[in-house]
Amino acid sequence: MSALWLEPEWPAPSGVRVLSTLRGGPGGGGASKAAYGCFNLGDHVGDDPLAVAENRRMLKREAGLPAEPAWLAQVHGVSVADLDQAGPHAAADAAVTRIPGKVCAILTADCLPIVFATDTGDAVAAAHAGWRGLAAGVIGATVHAMAAQPERLIAWLGPAIGPSHFEVGAEVREAFLSADPGAGDAFVNTGGKFMADLAMLARRQLEHLGVNRIYGDGECTFARADRYFSHRRDGVTGRQATLVWREA
C-alpha cells in the first residue's frame, strides 16, 4: 500500500486497476493545509484551488494513471456518465467505461464508493452511494449502464462511514423501507433516531439485482481520522477518491 492510497484485496479481472486514496499527512505527501490537509482531491469544498490541482497532479504522476480521471460534479443523484461518449459530464454520481485508459473517479468523505467490473474486465464503473443516491437507485442505474448480465459483475465497497457513527432520522429509514421492507435490518433504533449501515443497504440492493460477488466494506471513515476525511466528523474537510480503469 502506498502512503497516498490503498489497493483493494478483491479478485479483480486481469487488467482492471483500482485505487482508493488516503488523506495523506506526514510522510504521505499532499499540498493541502488546515482542515483540508493533506491530500484533498475535491475542488468544491473550499480548499485552495492550486493545492487541489497539485494533489491531482501528484496522484496522476505517483499512481501512473493513464489519463486524468474524469472528475464528476456529484449531486447525490442517479445519473451515470458514459466516459466513452464525447462531451462534458457536468453532473453525475457514477461513471462507466469500456475503453482502456479512461479513469472513472468518485469523491467521498463518508458516502460509500462502489467499484464495478465485469468478470472479463471489459467494462468498469464507479458509483457514489450516499443514502440519497442509494435510496434513489444509483446502484441499479450503474448496473444497467454497464450493459452486462448482473451475474457477470463483481463489486467492491470502499471506505465509508460505519453504522456506529451514521445517525439518521426516521425519514431516511422510511425512504428505504418503502422500496424494500427488509431494509429495516440495516437500521438500529437509538430512541427516535437510527444508526444506518450504508454497506448493508448497498449489499441488499446489489444482491436483489443479481450481483452476488461483493467484496470490501472495511474501514469506517469517521473512526479513522488518521486515514480518511469525514464530513460527518469534521464538517469542513477534504475528499478522498476511488478510481477504477482498464489498463491498455
N, C-alpha and C positions, 0 to 999 in steps of 0.2 A: 504494500500500500504506500502511495506517495503521501507526503505531508500535506498535499493540497487536495487529494481526492482518494476515494476508495473504489475498488473494482469488485463488484458483487460476486459471490460464490453461487453460481447457478449454471445449469447446463446450456449455456449459450451455443447456438449453432455456429459452425465454423464461419469465420469472417464477420461475426457480429461483435461489436465493442460497446461497452457501457462504462461510464464514469459517473460517480456521484461525488460532488465536491464537498470539501470541509471548509470551516470558516477561516482557516489559516491561523497565523499568530507567530509567536517567537519560534524561529527556525522553520516556519512553514511558508512564510512569504505573504505578499499581498500589499497593496498600496493604500487601502482604505484605513481611516483612523476613527477614533472615538467610538460611537455606537455602531459604526459600520466595519470596525476592524475585524479581520484584516482583508480577507479575500472575498469581498462582496461583489457579486456579479449582476445585481439588479440595478438598472439605470432609472428606476421610477420611485425610489424610496428616499430621496433627498440627499444622497451621497454626492460627493464631488464628481462630476462627470469625467474629469481627467483621471481620477483614481479608478473609476469603474472601467474606463477604456483600457487602462494599463493592466488591470486584473484580467480582462478578457484577452488581451494580447498575451499575457503570461500563460493563461490556460491553453490557448491555441498552440503556443510555442512549446511549453513544457509537456503537454499531453500528445504532441504530434498530431493534432487534429488535421484532417484532410481539407477542411474548409472552415470558414467562420460559421458557428452554429446559427441556426435560424431562430433568433430571439423573438418570441411572440409577445404581443400585448395581451396578457391573460386577464380575463374578465369573469371568471367563475361560471363559465357557460359550457356549451357542448359542441361548439364549432371545432372542426378538425381541419387543419391546414395541410393540403397535399403539396409537399415540397417539390414534387416532380412537375408541377404546373407553373407556368410563368406568372409573374405578378406578385404584389406585396401580400403579406399575410398579417394585416394590422391587428385583428382581434380574434384570437382563437385560444383554446385551452388544451389542444392536443395537436400533434403533427405526425404525419406518416410519410415514408419514402420507400421506394424500391430501387433507387439509383445509388450505387456505391459512391461514397464520398460526400453525400449530403448528411448534415448532422442535425438531428432533432434535439431540441433543448427545452427543458421545463425548469422554471424558477420556483422555489418554495422556501417557506420559513415556518413550517408546521403542517401545511397541506401535504397530502400524500402524492409523491411522484410514482407513476406506474410505467414500466417499460414493457413493451411487447415485441415479440419476434415470431415469425413462422418457424416451424421445425426445420425447414430447409434454409432459413436465413435469407430468403429472397425478398422479405419485406420486414420493416421495423417501424415502431411507433413509440411515442411517449405521451402521457396524459397527466394533466394537473387535476388532482382529485381532492379538493376540499369538500366540506359537507354539502355545499350548494351544488357543486358540479356533480358529485355522486348522486344526490337526490334528483338532479335534472336529467341524468343519463349520459354523462361524459364517457363512461366505460363502454356502454353499448354503442355510442356513436363512433368511438375509436375502433372497436372490433369490426363494425360494419365497414368503416373506411379502409380496413386492411384487405377486404375482399378475399378472405380465406375462410375455410371452414373453422369454427371455433376449436374443434378438437386438434387442429394443426398448430394452435397458438400456445406459446408459453409466456408467462408474465413474471415480472419481478417487482415487488413492492419496496420502495426505497424508504429512507428515514423520514419519519413524520411524528407528530405529537401522539403520545401514547394515551391509553384510556385512563391512566391515573391522573392526567393533567388536563384533559379536554372536557371542560364543563360546558353544557349547552342547555338551552331551555326546552320546555315540553314541545314547543312548536317544531323544533328540529326533529325530535323523535317521531312526531306525528307525520312529518313530511316523508319519512322512510316507511312507517307502518302503513301509510295509505297505499303504497305500491307493493309492500312485502310484509305481511303480518308477522312473519318470523324474524324480522329485523329487530324486534324487541330484545333479542338476546345480546345485541351489541350496545345496550344502554343499561346502566346501573343507576337506580333511583337514589339520590342523595338528599331527599327532603324538598321536593319541588323542582330541583334541578336534576340533570342526568350527566353521568360521565359516559362519553361516547367513544366507541372503538372504531376509528376510521378504517383500520386494516381489516377488521372483521366484516364491516359493511362492504368493503371492496371485494373481499373473497366471496361473500354471498352472491354479489352481482356477477362476478366472473363465473362462478360455478353454475348459476342459473342460465348464463349464456352458453354454457358448454365448454368453458375454458377451465380445465381441471389441473393443469400443470402450473402451479403458482408457488413462487419462491420469495424469500426475503421477509419483510416485516420484522425488522430487528430493533434498531436503536430509536429511542424517543428523543426528538429534537429539543423538547422542553427540558428534559432531565440532563442532557449532555451539553451544558453551556460551553464546555471546553472544545466541542467539536462542531456544533451547529448553531446557526441563527434560529431564533424562535420569536415570532411576533407576539404570541400569547404571553410569553415570559417577559419580554423586554419592551414591547411597544415599538419604538423606533429602532430598527435593526436592518441588517443586510439580508441578502438572499443567496442560498446555495443553488447549484444547478445539477440536474440529472440529464446526461447526454447519452444518445444511442445513435450508432451509424453502422453502415455496411462498409467494410474495407474493400478497396479496389482490388 
